[in-house]
Amino acid sequence: PRVVATLWEDEGTLLFTVQLNGVSVTRREDNHMVNASALLKAAGWSTERAEGRLEGEEVRHVVEGACSEYLDGVWVPFSEAMDIANEAGVVEGLYPLFVYNLGALL
């Protein structure tokens, strides 16, 4: 898959986005948080199942009403997103989103 880099002006950070199964899965450059809601949607999880999985996350940031629907959701730290992607079986499908120094590849 190809990576698209865009600026999230409201947050002042660069975003890296990879498409999987028609869903944009996004990671922030500044703190490496990943939109886990989109990740699980791309993996084919139902909204209810994804919400149940993400409810217990200790460190998370919920975005609602953003300028783009692919920014809405529960954002989790990189390491937790990697665990979730492994659990959902989508790490390879989202390559290179989980390359830590992704900006160096662009």
C-alpha positions, 0 to 999 in steps of 0.5 A: 500500500502507499502512504499519504502524508498530510497536515492536520492543521488543527493539531499542527502535525503531519499524518501518515495514512494507509488504505486497507479494505477501503478504510484510511488508517492514520498515524500522527508523526508528532506522538506516533498515536494511531487511530485504533478505531479505523484500524479495527474497522479496516480489519473488519471488526464490528463497531460494537466489537471495536468499542469493546476492545478499545474501552479498556485502553488506559492511554487513549485520546478520543477525537470527535467532530474532526474536519475529516471522518478518518480522524474521528475515533480512539487514538492509542499509542504506537505500541498499543496500536501494534498489539491491536494490529497483531491481534486483528491480523492487519500488520502486514496489510498496513505496511509501512504504517508500523515502521517506527521511523516512517518519515525516513521512508518518504 
